[in-house]
Amino acid sequence: MHKRVVFIFLALLFFIKSNAQCAMCRAVLESEEGQSTAEGVNDGIMYLMAIPYLLLAGVGFMIYWKFFRDKKEIQ
């Protein structure tokens, strides 16, 4: 039963089509001549995407460090 629920959830997740921008943002970004606004939006997306990965990497490093530090104290 559990595998069936996970399969249905993943199937729906992959079939849902979504757009990254609202219609107004998309129209402004496509119609601009110099593309400076589009570059700014892309930089903002990269900044917002990087923060969760850095936090996750920090937590992973702390767990890794704690595991090996405790292992050395036991020996």
N, C-alpha and C positions, 0 to 999 in steps of 0.2 A: 504494500500500500504506500509506504513512504517513497519508494522509487518512482511510483506512478505519479505522485504529487510533484516531485522534483522534476520529472520529465515534462509534465504539462506546463509547469512554471517556466522552465527553460525554453520550451517550444513557443510559448506566448511571448517571451522576452525577445527571441530572435525574429519573430514575425512582425513585431510592432515597428512601424516606421516612424521616426521622429526627426524633426528638423532642429538644427542647433540654434537657430536664431528666429526671432519673431518676424513677421512679414515686414514691419516697418524698418527694422534694423537691416534686414536683408536688402530691401530696396535702396536704402541709403548707401550701404557698402558696395552694391553693384553699380550704382550710378555715379559714384564719385570719380573724378578724373585722376587725381594724384594717388589715390589708394592709401593716404596717410591715416585715415580713420580706420580702415581695414587692418592696417598694421598695428594700430593701437589696440584694437579689439583682440587681435591674435596675441599680442604681448600680454594683455590682461588674462586671457584664457590660459596661457602658459604659466603665468604667475599663480593663478588659482589652482592649477593642476599640480604644480610643484610642491606646494605646502603640505598636502596630505601625505605625499610620498616621503618627504623629509621627516615628518612626524612619525610615520610608520617605521622608517629606517632607524630613527632615534630610539624608539621603543624596542625594536628588534635588537639593536646593539646593547641596550641596557639589560635585556633578558639574557643575551649571549654572555655578556660580561659577568652578570650575577651567577650564571650557571657554572662557568669555569672558575670563578673566584671561590665559590663554595666548594667546588671539587678539590681545589688545591689545599684549602684549609682542612679538609677531612683527611687527606693523606699525610 
